Amino acid sequence: MRFASPLMPLHRIAFDEALSRQQREGAHRPNAATGHPSEASAPIEYLAFGPVDAAGEATCPVIAAFESTELEYAAIRRGAALFDESWRGTIEVTGADRIDLLNRLVTQDLRPIKEGGVARAFLTNRKGRIDADLVIAETGTRTLLDLVVHDAATVASIIEKFVFAETATVRDVTASLHALSLHGPRATEVLQALGLEAPAPCAVTCSALLGGTTVIALPSLGELGYSIRVPYGSAGALWNALREQSSVRCAGWHAYNIARVENGEPMFRIDFGPTNLPHETGVLPSRVSFTKGCYPGQEVVARMQHLGKPKQMLVGLRVQGDALPMGDAMVFSRNDDGTTGEHVGAVTSSSVAPMLSAASVAFAMLRSAQTTEGTEVFVECEGAMLPARVQSLRFFGGGGR
């Protein structure tokens, strides 16, 4: 299945406007870098998020950048950056028993959740492996599950199989609700300018705007952040209305990735996936309750918590040097004499960290023996072995949490 954004025609408009603006600015500064080719018909670069199809085409194309990544990143930290989150899907659960149903299936205790509440949780299988990483938003009339777009249909089918006598209906509504997001210190005022209520962190609000707009506060990039669901046919109108605000800049995946890595925000199917246990993800405390009742895989997760430890874990790496390790770069232990030891893991995501003077940082899945904070390792970077130090996932403590 291909998940094409309804906003792709509008990407062209925003891209060309950014190019025109940079060319005008460049006319006054002839040696200034624009970040785009000089031709007015410059192609937009799209990246393949998730798997490709049998023909090698992207199943979920996401725009890399509208203009200079530096300017887009600056909007996250200083203004408001607007993202087309076509990589996110949505499941809708309705009915009087929806919370009871979900509470029996996920790793978080949903019993305290009230109207307007938001929780993070894993959906695990009977072997304790992760089937999905969920944002669960209770609106009062329905519960929305925000997850990676490629998982939506499968997860909806899994949940539906557990509906027996309960009054609950489960639907994959990815094709009818499109996801946008707005991140930055001015994001709240932007929403309010459109008449949308900005919820408190980890809360959700609903509006009748554009046929029904839902806003979930998710500060995943280290600043104020809002994930927005709008009817598919109204996505363009909301995109344009947000883009018209003076403090808003359209941004692509490159800027998003820099900010999420800085903020210690790993992503399912990038940094961990269906082969992993919750204890291996580095985000266990925010996803798992050890005082709730049963769910599929609960015995495995509880046993790991009380009797064992994972074989591997996702950690942060602060790389020493200017080179940047790529995804899947191998990580090696450091021997007592300072030489390279055995292979202990691999990089899952990496970025320069602007808030740390452009230091090279990364997430890596490492053997547990190497995951103690301060452990020194070596990582492959551009053909060389560079030293790196293990730390927590979060590199920059922004104002969003």
N, C-alpha and C positions, 0 to 999 in steps of 0.2 A: 504494500500500500504506500502511496506517495502522499506526504503531508505538505502540500503547497500552501503558502500563506495567501490570504485574500489581499494582503497589503503589497504584494510584489509590484504591481503597477505604480503604487505610490512610492515605493523605494526609488524608482527611477527619477521621480520628480524631486525627492529630497536629495538624492545623490547629485543630480545636475545642478540644483540650487547651491549645494555646498561647493561643487567644483567651480561654478561661476563666481561665488563669493571669494574663493581662494585665488582665482585668476585676477579678480579686481584688486585684491590686496597685494598680489604679486607684482602688479603693474607699478605699484608705488615702492615695492621692495624687490627689484629684479632678481636678486640672488636668493630670495626666500624659497624654501622647500614647500611645495603644495601638498604632497602626499598623493597626488593623482597624476596620471598622464595629462599632457596639455590638450589633447583633442577633446572637442566638445562631446563627442560620442564615446567617451571612455567607457569600457565595459565594467559592469558591476561584478565584483568577485563574490561568489557564493561558496560556502564551505559545506561539506557533507556532514551533517550531524547524524550520528547513528549509522546503521548499516546501509549499504547500497543495494540496488535491485539486481536482477539477473543480467541486465545490460550494463551494469556498472554505473548507473545513474543514481544521484543522491535521492534517498527517500524522504529526507527532510533538509532541503537547502536553507541555510541561514546566511544572512549577509555578513561579510567579514568586517566591513567598515564603510561608512558614508563619506568620511573624510579622514584627516589625520587622526590616528589612534590616540595621539597625545591630547588633542583637543576633546575627543570624546571621553577619554578617561578623566580629564579635568572637569567635565560637566558632572561626572559622578561625585566628585569630591567638593565641587564648589557651586554647582547649579542644580540642574535636573537633566538626567540622561533618559531618553525614551528608547525602549527596546521592543522590537517585534519578537515576542517569545513563542515563535512557531514550534520550538522544541518542547513545549509543555502541552500536555493533554489534560482532559477533565472528565471525571466520572461524577454523575449525579445520583444520589441515593435519597429516595423519598419514602414516606410512610411513617406511621407512628412508632414502629419498632426499629427504625434505622440505626439509632445509636446502640441499642442492645446488639443488633446484628454485627455492626462493625467492631464493637468492643470485644466480641468473641473471636475476632479474626486478627487483630493488630496487636503490636507489642506495647502500645501506650494505653493507659487507663483513660477511657473516654467518659466514664460515668460522671465526672465533675463538669464536663463541658456543657455550657449553656448557650443560648442564642447569642451570637456574636463572638463565640470562642473559636480559637484555632489551636491545633495540636500537631506535632510532628510524630510520625510513627513508621515502623517497618511493617510490611506484610511478609510473613515468613511461611515457608512450607513445613511439612512435618519433619524434615531433617534439620530444621533451624536455619536454612539458607534463605537469603533475602529475595523475594519476588518483586518487591517494589519499595521505593522510598516515598512516603506520602506526606503531603500537607493536607490536613483535614480541617475544613472550615464549616462550622454550623451556622446557618443563616436564620434558623427559626422555622423555615418551611421546607428546607432541604439541606442535605449535607453534600458539599463539594469536595472531591478528592483531586488534588493537583499532583501530577506525576509526569515522568518522562513520556512524551507523546507515543513512542513505540510500545509502551507497556499498557496503554489505556484499555484497548479491546480485550487483551488477555486477562488483565486484572478484573475488569468488569465481569467477565465470564467466570472467573474463580469465585468472586463474591456471590454472584447469582446462584451458584451451585449450593451455597449454604443457606439459601432461603427455603424454609420448609413451611411452617405454620405462621411465620412472622408476616406482619403487614409491612412490606418493604419492596420497593422497586428499584432496580439497579440499571443504569443506562450509561453507556459511553457517549458523552455529548461533545466530544472533541470537534466534530464536524459542524456543530451549531453554536458553540461558544469559543471565541478566539481569545488568546492570551496576549496581553501587552504588559509591560512593567515600566515603572518610573522610579528612578533612584537618584538621590542627592539631597542635600540640605534644604533645597527649595521645592522639593517634591510636594510637600503638604500644601503650600500656597498655590501651586499650580492646580492641584485637584480642586481646592476650594474655589478658585477662580472660575471653574467650570460648573460649580454647584454640586460637586461631589464631596461627601463627608469622608475625611481621612481618618481611618480607625487608629486606635492606639496600637503599639507594637503587639504582634501576635493576636490580632483581633480582625473581624471582618464586618463590613457594612454593605448594605444594598441600597440601590437607588433606582428610580423608574427611568432615569436618563437613557435615551437611545434604546428603549424597549427592555431595559433591565440591565444595569451595570453593577457588578460585584467587585469590591475592592478588599484585598487581603493584605494586611501589613506584614511584610517579610523583609526585614533589613539584612538581606543575604550578602550585600556588597560592602557592608561596613558603614553605611549611611542610612538615612531614612529611605525605606523602600516599600513599594506597593505593587503587588501583582494584581492585574485587572482582568476580569472576564466580561466580555461584551458579546451580544449576539453577532454571529458571523457576518450578517449583512450590514451591521452598524460599525464594524471594526474600522473601516476607512474614515467614517465621520469622526469617530473618537480620535483616531490617529491624527487627522488634520487639525482637530480642535486643540489637541495637546501641543502639536508642533507649532501652532501659531503663538503660543505663549513665549514671551521674550527670553525667559531663562532656560528654555528647553532646547536641547540639541539631540538629534537622532544619533544613535550609537549602534555599533555592531558587536559581533561575537568577540573580536580581539579585545576591545575595551572591557567587555563583561568578564572575560576570562581573567584578565589582569586583576580586576577588583575582587573577584570571588576567591582567587588564590591568595591574595593578600589577606583577605578576611577569614581564611581558613574554612571555606565552604566547599567541601568535596561534593561531587555529583555522581549519582547512580549511573552505572554503565560507562563511566569515564574513570573514576578513581576507585570504585568498588562495584561489585555486580552480583549476579545470581549465584556465583560460586562461594561468596563470602558469608560468614556469620556476622551477626551484629557486633560482636566484640572486636572484630577486625577493622571496623570502619572509622574509628577515631571520633565518632559522634554518638556513642552509646548513651550517655546521660540524657541527651535531648530526645531520644527516640524510644527508650525502653523503660517500662515500669517493672520493678521486681516485687511489687506488693499487690498486683492485680491478679485476676483469675486466669484460667487457661486460655490458650490460643494455639493454633498449629505451630509446633516447634518449640513450645514453651519449656518443655522438660530439657531440651538440648541447651537452650539459652540459659536457663536457671542453673543447670549443672556446670556450665562454663563459668558462670559468675561465682559459684560457691566452692567448686572443687578443682577447677583447672585454670588454664590460661590459653589464649589463642596461639596458634603456631606463627601467626604473622599479624601485623597491625599497620594501619595507615598513619604516617607521621609527617611532620614537616622537615624539610632540609634547607638549611642556610648554606649556600654554596660559597666557597671562598674563591674569588677570581671573577673575571668579567664574562666568561663563557656561560652559556645557558644550556642545561641538559634538556634533551627532547623527551617526549613521551616514550616509554619503554627503554630508556637508557638504563643500563645495568648499574647496580650499586654493589660495592664490595666492602668488606670489613677492613679495618686497619689493624695490622699486626703491632705488637708491642715495640718493634724496632722501626715503626713508621712506614713499613712496606705494605703493598696491597695484599689483602688476604683473600678469603673465599667470597664467592658470589652470594649476596644475602637478600637481594630484592631488586625492584625496578621502579623507576619514576613513572608516575601516572599523569601528572600535570606539572607544568612549570611556567614561570613568568619572571620578568624583571619586576621589582617592587618599587614603584616611584616614591612611595612614602618612606622607603629605606635607602634613599640615594641610589636607586636603580640597582640594588643588590639582586643577585640571582637567587630565586627561591623555588621550591618544588614540593609537591606531595610525592611520597614514595611508600609502597607496600613492602615492609621489611620483616625479616624474621624477628620474633619477639625478643631474642637475645640482644638485638641491636637497637631496640626502640626506647631505651632509657634516655631521657633528655640529657643532652650534652655529649652523647656518644659520638665519636669521630669515625667517619666512613669516607670512602672514595666513590665518586660518581663519574661516569663517562660524560665528557662534555667536548663536543667538536673535535674528536680524535685524541683528546688528552684525558688523563685521570686527575680530577681536581678534588681537594679535600672538602668535606662538608660536615656540618654539625647537626645532629638530630635535635629537634625541638617540637613543641606543640604545633598543631595545624595552623593556628592563627598567627600571622606575621604582623598584622597592623590592627590596632585597636581603635577603630573609628567610632563615631558617635551614634551609630545606628542600633546598637544593642543595649 
